[in-house]
Amino acid sequence: MARAREARTATPSRRKRPPKTTSSEGVAEPGPVVPFIGLTGGMGAGKSTALAVLERLGAAVLSTDAIVHELYEDEELREALRERFGAQAVPGGRVDRAAVAARAFASEEDRAWLEALLWPLVGGRVLAWLQRVRAGSERACNGARPRAAVVEVPLLFEAGMEEVFDATIAVVAREELRRERAARRGHALEDERAARQLAQDAKAQRATFVVHNDGSELALERELSEILAKLAR
């Protein structure tokens, strides 16, 4: 079953919780404010699966990884990557995400540069999306008012973003299962990108809720359904 946890001492963040009402998108719909939830987990834990389940259960969902994919289509951003990392990062005018990651995670300076480039743009899109959700212009997949607005953020705690959300969910799984899943996607848990991530136990300790993705998708759905029910109280 999903376990609610009291928040531990978190990394200080200069970000503030998003406003309860919208601006350019109009005022929020009548009724309780749609809760804003951050979803995270380690490599191979099954964050994308959990996000898809939450969407089926009536949440509005967004992936920051998908936002980055869209941002890489911007010509100005591609040119910035080319200037920083060389033509091999943008072969044929298309961003090679593996090449960019290899360069960015090779040094702290390059990683910080990439994050400074992407994170403000990603944050702006997430906030605009949340405003649309709370204004009623973004609906759940069944056309109803969303039960929650859930954003998948792999480095949520590492970036000190927990104070942005009303609650957070950490997806965890057995290490051997995570290793198998990561390998199927061409990754390893020892990947340099994973080196900057907190251990999944640390993510779980800091999250409001923890779900275990070791079994069937139906079992995962039951855990996530319980969380959405608690958020509605």
ChimeraX commands (.cxc) that place a marker at each C-alpha (Angstrom):
marker #1 position 0.00,0.00,0.00 radius 0.5
marker #1 position 1.11,3.57,-0.56 radius 0.5
marker #1 position 2.71,5.07,2.51 radius 0.5
marker #1 position 2.32,8.73,3.43 radius 0.5
marker #1 position 5.43,10.25,5.01 radius 0.5
marker #1 position 6.15,13.45,6.88 radius 0.5
marker #1 position 8.54,15.60,4.89 radius 0.5
marker #1 position 12.14,15.45,6.08 radius 0.5
marker #1 position 14.43,18.47,6.02 radius 0.5
marker #1 position 14.63,19.42,2.36 radius 0.5
marker #1 position 17.16,21.24,0.23 radius 0.5
marker #1 position 16.32,24.96,0.43 radius 0.5
marker #1 position 14.65,26.24,-2.70 radius 0.5
marker #1 position 14.15,29.73,-3.97 radius 0.5
marker #1 position 11.16,28.61,-5.99 radius 0.5
marker #1 position 7.72,29.44,-4.67 radius 0.5
marker #1 position 4.56,27.40,-4.80 radius 0.5
marker #1 position 2.54,28.18,-7.95 radius 0.5
marker #1 position -0.44,30.52,-7.47 radius 0.5
marker #1 position -3.81,29.00,-6.70 radius 0.5
marker #1 position -5.48,31.02,-9.44 radius 0.5
marker #1 position -4.51,31.69,-13.01 radius 0.5
marker #1 position -3.73,34.92,-14.81 radius 0.5
marker #1 position -3.81,35.00,-18.58 radius 0.5
marker #1 position -5.68,31.72,-18.69 radius 0.5
marker #1 position -8.55,33.02,-16.52 radius 0.5
marker #1 position -9.63,32.29,-12.97 radius 0.5
marker #1 position -9.60,28.80,-11.55 radius 0.5
marker #1 position -12.68,26.60,-11.88 radius 0.5
marker #1 position -15.10,26.59,-8.95 radius 0.5
marker #1 position -14.47,23.89,-6.39 radius 0.5
marker #1 position -11.33,22.57,-4.67 radius 0.5
marker #1 position -8.03,23.60,-6.24 radius 0.5
marker #1 position -6.50,20.83,-8.35 radius 0.5
marker #1 position -3.51,19.56,-6.32 radius 0.5
marker #1 position -0.08,19.94,-7.93 radius 0.5
marker #1 position 1.96,16.75,-7.56 radius 0.5
marker #1 position 5.60,15.98,-8.35 radius 0.5
marker #1 position 6.39,12.42,-9.43 radius 0.5
marker #1 position 9.96,11.12,-9.23 radius 0.5
marker #1 position 12.07,8.00,-8.86 radius 0.5
marker #1 position 15.40,6.47,-9.81 radius 0.5
marker #1 position 16.39,4.99,-13.15 radius 0.5
marker #1 position 14.33,1.91,-13.95 radius 0.5
marker #1 position 11.84,2.49,-11.14 radius 0.5
marker #1 position 8.97,2.91,-13.58 radius 0.5
marker #1 position 8.15,6.64,-13.42 radius 0.5
marker #1 position 6.70,6.69,-16.94 radius 0.5
marker #1 position 4.48,3.71,-16.16 radius 0.5
marker #1 position 3.23,5.40,-13.00 radius 0.5
marker #1 position 2.54,8.61,-14.94 radius 0.5
marker #1 position 0.50,6.68,-17.51 radius 0.5
marker #1 position -1.48,4.97,-14.74 radius 0.5
marker #1 position -2.21,8.30,-13.06 radius 0.5
marker #1 position -3.50,9.63,-16.38 radius 0.5
marker #1 position -5.88,6.66,-16.68 radius 0.5
marker #1 position -7.06,7.34,-13.12 radius 0.5
marker #1 position -8.10,10.88,-14.03 radius 0.5
marker #1 position -5.04,13.05,-13.42 radius 0.5
marker #1 position -3.70,15.60,-15.88 radius 0.5
marker #1 position -0.08,14.60,-16.49 radius 0.5
marker #1 position 3.07,16.14,-17.91 radius 0.5
marker #1 position 6.63,14.85,-18.36 radius 0.5
marker #1 position 9.55,17.24,-18.08 radius 0.5
marker #1 position 11.53,14.87,-20.29 radius 0.5
marker #1 position 8.91,15.34,-23.03 radius 0.5
marker #1 position 9.19,19.11,-22.59 radius 0.5
marker #1 position 12.96,18.89,-23.13 radius 0.5
marker #1 position 12.33,16.90,-26.31 radius 0.5
marker #1 position 10.13,19.75,-27.57 radius 0.5
marker #1 position 12.64,22.41,-26.55 radius 0.5
marker #1 position 15.33,20.66,-28.58 radius 0.5
marker #1 position 13.27,21.45,-31.68 radius 0.5
marker #1 position 13.88,25.18,-31.14 radius 0.5
marker #1 position 16.47,26.53,-33.59 radius 0.5
marker #1 position 17.93,29.06,-31.16 radius 0.5
marker #1 position 18.43,26.41,-28.49 radius 0.5
marker #1 position 20.00,24.02,-30.99 radius 0.5
marker #1 position 22.46,26.72,-31.99 radius 0.5
marker #1 position 23.40,27.29,-28.35 radius 0.5
marker #1 position 24.10,23.56,-27.98 radius 0.5
marker #1 position 26.18,23.57,-31.17 radius 0.5
marker #1 position 28.27,26.47,-29.95 radius 0.5
marker #1 position 28.85,24.86,-26.56 radius 0.5
marker #1 position 29.32,21.20,-27.44 radius 0.5
marker #1 position 30.24,21.23,-31.13 radius 0.5
marker #1 position 28.57,20.06,-34.34 radius 0.5
marker #1 position 28.50,16.43,-33.14 radius 0.5
marker #1 position 25.84,17.44,-30.61 radius 0.5
marker #1 position 23.49,18.61,-33.38 radius 0.5
marker #1 position 24.19,16.41,-36.41 radius 0.5
marker #1 position 22.08,17.27,-39.42 radius 0.5
marker #1 position 20.30,19.97,-37.46 radius 0.5
marker #1 position 18.82,17.49,-34.96 radius 0.5
marker #1 position 19.88,17.32,-31.32 radius 0.5
marker #1 position 21.66,14.07,-30.42 radius 0.5
marker #1 position 20.51,13.73,-26.83 radius 0.5
marker #1 position 23.07,11.02,-26.04 radius 0.5
marker #1 position 25.91,13.22,-27.31 radius 0.5
marker #1 position 24.65,16.23,-25.37 radius 0.5
marker #1 position 24.31,14.15,-22.19 radius 0.5
marker #1 position 27.80,12.68,-22.61 radius 0.5
marker #1 position 29.31,16.17,-22.87 radius 0.5
marker #1 position 27.14,17.79,-20.20 radius 0.5
marker #1 position 27.71,15.14,-17.56 radius 0.5
marker #1 position 31.44,14.97,-18.23 radius 0.5
marker #1 position 32.05,18.14,-16.21 radius 0.5
marker #1 position 30.27,20.09,-13.51 radius 0.5
marker #1 position 30.63,23.31,-15.50 radius 0.5
marker #1 position 28.94,21.88,-18.61 radius 0.5
marker #1 position 26.20,20.27,-16.56 radius 0.5
marker #1 position 25.46,23.54,-14.79 radius 0.5
marker #1 position 25.41,25.38,-18.13 radius 0.5
marker #1 position 22.89,22.94,-19.63 radius 0.5
marker #1 position 20.65,23.07,-16.57 radius 0.5
marker #1 position 20.74,26.88,-16.57 radius 0.5
marker #1 position 19.71,26.81,-20.22 radius 0.5
marker #1 position 16.88,24.27,-19.90 radius 0.5
marker #1 position 15.39,24.53,-16.42 radius 0.5
marker #1 position 13.91,28.06,-16.68 radius 0.5
marker #1 position 12.29,27.11,-20.01 radius 0.5
marker #1 position 10.95,23.84,-18.59 radius 0.5
marker #1 position 9.68,25.62,-15.47 radius 0.5
marker #1 position 7.86,28.21,-17.55 radius 0.5
marker #1 position 6.07,25.55,-19.57 radius 0.5
marker #1 position 5.10,23.60,-16.46 radius 0.5
marker #1 position 3.65,26.70,-14.80 radius 0.5
marker #1 position 1.68,27.64,-17.93 radius 0.5
marker #1 position 0.32,24.09,-18.11 radius 0.5
marker #1 position -0.69,24.13,-14.43 radius 0.5
marker #1 position -2.53,27.41,-14.95 radius 0.5
marker #1 position -4.46,25.86,-17.84 radius 0.5
marker #1 position -5.31,22.82,-15.73 radius 0.5
marker #1 position -6.63,24.93,-12.88 radius 0.5
marker #1 position -8.53,27.20,-15.27 radius 0.5
marker #1 position -10.31,24.20,-16.77 radius 0.5
marker #1 position -8.82,24.37,-20.26 radius 0.5
marker #1 position -6.76,21.19,-19.70 radius 0.5
marker #1 position -8.93,18.19,-18.89 radius 0.5
marker #1 position -8.33,14.62,-17.81 radius 0.5
marker #1 position -8.30,11.95,-20.53 radius 0.5
marker #1 position -11.96,11.20,-19.80 radius 0.5
marker #1 position -12.89,14.86,-20.32 radius 0.5
marker #1 position -13.56,15.47,-16.62 radius 0.5
marker #1 position -11.94,17.95,-14.28 radius 0.5
marker #1 position -8.51,16.46,-13.36 radius 0.5
marker #1 position -8.18,14.83,-9.97 radius 0.5
marker #1 position -4.59,16.14,-9.79 radius 0.5
marker #1 position -1.96,17.83,-11.95 radius 0.5
marker #1 position 1.05,15.49,-11.95 radius 0.5
marker #1 position 4.47,16.35,-13.33 radius 0.5
marker #1 position 7.22,13.75,-13.74 radius 0.5
marker #1 position 10.56,15.26,-12.62 radius 0.5
marker #1 position 13.50,12.80,-12.44 radius 0.5
marker #1 position 15.73,15.17,-10.41 radius 0.5
marker #1 position 12.96,16.68,-8.30 radius 0.5
marker #1 position 14.71,16.48,-4.92 radius 0.5
marker #1 position 18.20,16.95,-6.31 radius 0.5
marker #1 position 17.07,20.29,-7.78 radius 0.5
marker #1 position 15.41,21.38,-4.52 radius 0.5
marker #1 position 11.98,21.57,-6.16 radius 0.5
marker #1 position 9.88,19.83,-3.52 radius 0.5
marker #1 position 8.51,23.11,-2.11 radius 0.5
marker #1 position 6.93,23.86,-5.50 radius 0.5
marker #1 position 4.45,21.00,-5.14 radius 0.5
marker #1 position 1.51,20.31,-2.87 radius 0.5
marker #1 position 2.77,16.73,-2.49 radius 0.5
marker #1 position 5.38,14.42,-4.00 radius 0.5
marker #1 position 5.34,10.75,-5.01 radius 0.5
marker #1 position 8.47,8.58,-5.20 radius 0.5
marker #1 position 8.30,5.42,-7.31 radius 0.5
marker #1 position 10.62,2.67,-6.04 radius 0.5
marker #1 position 11.47,-0.87,-7.11 radius 0.5
marker #1 position 13.91,-3.64,-6.22 radius 0.5
marker #1 position 17.46,-2.94,-7.36 radius 0.5
marker #1 position 17.68,-6.04,-9.55 radius 0.5
marker #1 position 14.43,-5.13,-11.29 radius 0.5
marker #1 position 15.57,-1.55,-11.82 radius 0.5
marker #1 position 18.82,-2.85,-13.31 radius 0.5
marker #1 position 16.90,-5.08,-15.75 radius 0.5
marker #1 position 14.61,-2.25,-16.84 radius 0.5
marker #1 position 17.49,0.19,-17.28 radius 0.5
marker #1 position 19.42,-2.37,-19.35 radius 0.5
marker #1 position 16.45,-2.85,-21.67 radius 0.5
marker #1 position 16.58,0.89,-22.37 radius 0.5
marker #1 position 20.32,0.84,-23.03 radius 0.5
marker #1 position 21.29,2.31,-19.66 radius 0.5
marker #1 position 23.05,1.11,-16.55 radius 0.5
marker #1 position 22.38,2.14,-12.97 radius 0.5
marker #1 position 26.01,3.18,-12.82 radius 0.5
marker #1 position 25.43,5.64,-15.69 radius 0.5
marker #1 position 27.07,9.02,-15.09 radius 0.5
marker #1 position 23.67,10.63,-15.19 radius 0.5
marker #1 position 22.58,8.40,-12.32 radius 0.5
marker #1 position 25.64,9.39,-10.29 radius 0.5
marker #1 position 24.09,12.78,-9.52 radius 0.5
marker #1 position 20.80,11.25,-8.42 radius 0.5
marker #1 position 19.95,10.54,-4.81 radius 0.5
marker #1 position 19.67,6.89,-3.87 radius 0.5
marker #1 position 16.07,5.72,-4.16 radius 0.5
marker #1 position 15.86,5.25,-0.38 radius 0.5
marker #1 position 16.72,8.93,0.05 radius 0.5
marker #1 position 14.05,9.91,-2.48 radius 0.5
marker #1 position 11.52,7.76,-0.62 radius 0.5
marker #1 position 12.37,9.34,2.74 radius 0.5
marker #1 position 11.78,12.83,1.37 radius 0.5
marker #1 position 8.59,12.08,-0.58 radius 0.5
marker #1 position 5.07,12.60,0.73 radius 0.5
marker #1 position 4.01,9.23,-0.72 radius 0.5
marker #1 position 5.94,6.15,-1.81 radius 0.5
marker #1 position 4.67,3.55,-4.28 radius 0.5
marker #1 position 6.29,0.22,-5.04 radius 0.5
marker #1 position 6.51,-0.79,-8.68 radius 0.5
marker #1 position 7.76,-4.37,-8.20 radius 0.5
marker #1 position 4.62,-6.23,-9.18 radius 0.5
marker #1 position 1.81,-5.92,-11.68 radius 0.5
marker #1 position 0.54,-2.70,-13.18 radius 0.5
marker #1 position -2.79,-3.44,-11.50 radius 0.5
marker #1 position -1.08,-3.40,-8.09 radius 0.5
marker #1 position 0.59,-0.10,-8.97 radius 0.5
marker #1 position -2.78,1.28,-10.04 radius 0.5
marker #1 position -4.30,0.36,-6.66 radius 0.5
marker #1 position -1.53,2.21,-4.80 radius 0.5
marker #1 position -1.82,5.31,-6.95 radius 0.5
marker #1 position -5.62,5.27,-6.72 radius 0.5
marker #1 position -5.32,5.35,-2.92 radius 0.5
marker #1 position -3.05,8.39,-3.15 radius 0.5
marker #1 position -5.46,10.28,-5.41 radius 0.5
marker #1 position -8.26,9.50,-2.96 radius 0.5
marker #1 position -6.20,10.89,-0.07 radius 0.5
marker #1 position -5.41,14.05,-2.01 radius 0.5
marker #1 position -9.12,14.66,-2.55 radius 0.5
marker #1 position -9.89,14.70,1.18 radius 0.5
marker link #1:1,2 radius 0.2
marker link #1:2,3 radius 0.2
marker link #1:3,4 radius 0.2
marker link #1:4,5 radius 0.2
marker link #1:5,6 radius 0.2
marker link #1:6,7 radius 0.2
marker link #1:7,8 radius 0.2
marker link #1:8,9 radius 0.2
marker link #1:9,10 radius 0.2
marker link #1:10,11 radius 0.2
marker link #1:11,12 radius 0.2
marker link #1:12,13 radius 0.2
marker link #1:13,14 radius 0.2
marker link #1:14,15 radius 0.2
marker link #1:15,16 radius 0.2
marker link #1:16,17 radius 0.2
marker link #1:17,18 radius 0.2
marker link #1:18,19 radius 0.2
marker link #1:19,20 radius 0.2
marker link #1:20,21 radius 0.2
marker link #1:21,22 radius 0.2
marker link #1:22,23 radius 0.2
marker link #1:23,24 radius 0.2
marker link #1:24,25 radius 0.2
marker link #1:25,26 radius 0.2
marker link #1:26,27 radius 0.2
marker link #1:27,28 radius 0.2
marker link #1:28,29 radius 0.2
marker link #1:29,30 radius 0.2
marker link #1:30,31 radius 0.2
marker link #1:31,32 radius 0.2
marker link #1:32,33 radius 0.2
marker link #1:33,34 radius 0.2
marker link #1:34,35 radius 0.2
marker link #1:35,36 radius 0.2
marker link #1:36,37 radius 0.2
marker link #1:37,38 radius 0.2
marker link #1:38,39 radius 0.2
marker link #1:39,40 radius 0.2
marker link #1:40,41 radius 0.2
marker link #1:41,42 radius 0.2
marker link #1:42,43 radius 0.2
marker link #1:43,44 radius 0.2
marker link #1:44,45 radius 0.2
marker link #1:45,46 radius 0.2
marker link #1:46,47 radius 0.2
marker link #1:47,48 radius 0.2
marker link #1:48,49 radius 0.2
marker link #1:49,50 radius 0.2
marker link #1:50,51 radius 0.2
marker link #1:51,52 radius 0.2
marker link #1:52,53 radius 0.2
marker link #1:53,54 radius 0.2
marker link #1:54,55 radius 0.2
marker link #1:55,56 radius 0.2
marker link #1:56,57 radius 0.2
marker link #1:57,58 radius 0.2
marker link #1:58,59 radius 0.2
marker link #1:59,60 radius 0.2
marker link #1:60,61 radius 0.2
marker link #1:61,62 radius 0.2
marker link #1:62,63 radius 0.2
marker link #1:63,64 radius 0.2
marker link #1:64,65 radius 0.2
marker link #1:65,66 radius 0.2
marker link #1:66,67 radius 0.2
marker link #1:67,68 radius 0.2
marker link #1:68,69 radius 0.2
marker link #1:69,70 radius 0.2
marker link #1:70,71 radius 0.2
marker link #1:71,72 radius 0.2
marker link #1:72,73 radius 0.2
marker link #1:73,74 radius 0.2
marker link #1:74,75 radius 0.2
marker link #1:75,76 radius 0.2
marker link #1:76,77 radius 0.2
marker link #1:77,78 radius 0.2
marker link #1:78,79 radius 0.2
marker link #1:79,80 radius 0.2
marker link #1:80,81 radius 0.2
marker link #1:81,82 radius 0.2
marker link #1:82,83 radius 0.2
marker link #1:83,84 radius 0.2
marker link #1:84,85 radius 0.2
marker link #1:85,86 radius 0.2
marker link #1:86,87 radius 0.2
marker link #1:87,88 radius 0.2
marker link #1:88,89 radius 0.2
marker link #1:89,90 radius 0.2
marker link #1:90,91 radius 0.2
marker link #1:91,92 radius 0.2
marker link #1:92,93 radius 0.2
marker link #1:93,94 radius 0.2
marker link #1:94,95 radius 0.2
marker link #1:95,96 radius 0.2
marker link #1:96,97 radius 0.2
marker link #1:97,98 radius 0.2
marker link #1:98,99 radius 0.2
marker link #1:99,100 radius 0.2
marker link #1:100,101 radius 0.2
marker link #1:101,102 radius 0.2
marker link #1:102,103 radius 0.2
marker link #1:103,104 radius 0.2
marker link #1:104,105 radius 0.2
marker link #1:105,106 radius 0.2
marker link #1:106,107 radius 0.2
marker link #1:107,108 radius 0.2
marker link #1:108,109 radius 0.2
marker link #1:109,110 radius 0.2
marker link #1:110,111 radius 0.2
marker link #1:111,112 radius 0.2
marker link #1:112,113 radius 0.2
marker link #1:113,114 radius 0.2
marker link #1:114,115 radius 0.2
marker link #1:115,116 radius 0.2
marker link #1:116,117 radius 0.2
marker link #1:117,118 radius 0.2
marker link #1:118,119 radius 0.2
marker link #1:119,120 radius 0.2
marker link #1:120,121 radius 0.2
marker link #1:121,122 radius 0.2
marker link #1:122,123 radius 0.2
marker link #1:123,124 radius 0.2
marker link #1:124,125 radius 0.2
marker link #1:125,126 radius 0.2
marker link #1:126,127 radius 0.2
marker link #1:127,128 radius 0.2
marker link #1:128,129 radius 0.2
marker link #1:129,130 radius 0.2
marker link #1:130,131 radius 0.2
marker link #1:131,132 radius 0.2
marker link #1:132,133 radius 0.2
marker link #1:133,134 radius 0.2
marker link #1:134,135 radius 0.2
marker link #1:135,136 radius 0.2
marker link #1:136,137 radius 0.2
marker link #1:137,138 radius 0.2
marker link #1:138,139 radius 0.2
marker link #1:139,140 radius 0.2
marker link #1:140,141 radius 0.2
marker link #1:141,142 radius 0.2
marker link #1:142,143 radius 0.2
marker link #1:143,144 radius 0.2
marker link #1:144,145 radius 0.2
marker link #1:145,146 radius 0.2
marker link #1:146,147 radius 0.2
marker link #1:147,148 radius 0.2
marker link #1:148,149 radius 0.2
marker link #1:149,150 radius 0.2
marker link #1:150,151 radius 0.2
marker link #1:151,152 radius 0.2
marker link #1:152,153 radius 0.2
marker link #1:153,154 radius 0.2
marker link #1:154,155 radius 0.2
marker link #1:155,156 radius 0.2
marker link #1:156,157 radius 0.2
marker link #1:157,158 radius 0.2
marker link #1:158,159 radius 0.2
marker link #1:159,160 radius 0.2
marker link #1:160,161 radius 0.2
marker link #1:161,162 radius 0.2
marker link #1:162,163 radius 0.2
marker link #1:163,164 radius 0.2
marker link #1:164,165 radius 0.2
marker link #1:165,166 radius 0.2
marker link #1:166,167 radius 0.2
marker link #1:167,168 radius 0.2
marker link #1:168,169 radius 0.2
marker link #1:169,170 radius 0.2
marker link #1:170,171 radius 0.2
marker link #1:171,172 radius 0.2
marker link #1:172,173 radius 0.2
marker link #1:173,174 radius 0.2
marker link #1:174,175 radius 0.2
marker link #1:175,176 radius 0.2
marker link #1:176,177 radius 0.2
marker link #1:177,178 radius 0.2
marker link #1:178,179 radius 0.2
marker link #1:179,180 radius 0.2
marker link #1:180,181 radius 0.2
marker link #1:181,182 radius 0.2
marker link #1:182,183 radius 0.2
marker link #1:183,184 radius 0.2
marker link #1:184,185 radius 0.2
marker link #1:185,186 radius 0.2
marker link #1:186,187 radius 0.2
marker link #1:187,188 radius 0.2
marker link #1:188,189 radius 0.2
marker link #1:189,190 radius 0.2
marker link #1:190,191 radius 0.2
marker link #1:191,192 radius 0.2
marker link #1:192,193 radius 0.2
marker link #1:193,194 radius 0.2
marker link #1:194,195 radius 0.2
marker link #1:195,196 radius 0.2
marker link #1:196,197 radius 0.2
marker link #1:197,198 radius 0.2
marker link #1:198,199 radius 0.2
marker link #1:199,200 radius 0.2
marker link #1:200,201 radius 0.2
marker link #1:201,202 radius 0.2
marker link #1:202,203 radius 0.2
marker link #1:203,204 radius 0.2
marker link #1:204,205 radius 0.2
marker link #1:205,206 radius 0.2
marker link #1:206,207 radius 0.2
marker link #1:207,208 radius 0.2
marker link #1:208,209 radius 0.2
marker link #1:209,210 radius 0.2
marker link #1:210,211 radius 0.2
marker link #1:211,212 radius 0.2
marker link #1:212,213 radius 0.2
marker link #1:213,214 radius 0.2
marker link #1:214,215 radius 0.2
marker link #1:215,216 radius 0.2
marker link #1:216,217 radius 0.2
marker link #1:217,218 radius 0.2
marker link #1:218,219 radius 0.2
marker link #1:219,220 radius 0.2
marker link #1:220,221 radius 0.2
marker link #1:221,222 radius 0.2
marker link #1:222,223 radius 0.2
marker link #1:223,224 radius 0.2
marker link #1:224,225 radius 0.2
marker link #1:225,226 radius 0.2
marker link #1:226,227 radius 0.2
marker link #1:227,228 radius 0.2
marker link #1:228,229 radius 0.2
marker link #1:229,230 radius 0.2
marker link #1:230,231 radius 0.2
marker link #1:231,232 radius 0.2
marker link #1:232,233 radius 0.2
view
